[in-house]
Amino acid sequence: LGGRGGGPRTTVWAEPCMVEAVAWEFGETERFIATAEDLTGHAYDWSRYDILCMPPSFPYGGMENPCLTFATPTLLAGDRSLANVICHEVAHGWTGNLVTNHTWEHFWLNEGWTR
């Protein structure tokens, strides 16, 4: 596993042969966090936002957790056209991780606010 910093709060992690491609593809992650902070008026509460590029068998585009998002390598388009998935996962730092629904009945709010 290799890592490369993308900003003061971000690092991407991947197999060594993929680190550079992952770092370039998700190279705007720090800007995504800053934009979300501006939009919400609230600083990112988690100390880190790292991305772990999973094996190709990972069945989702992305899955966020506080401080770490799992991402599929199918997001590596080579032109950053699929980096919006990382924007979506960053948004969960506020809606889904910081503030969430009381019951599963309103789980759609966690996803709805991240669009």
Disulfide bonds with the S-S distance in Angstrom:
none
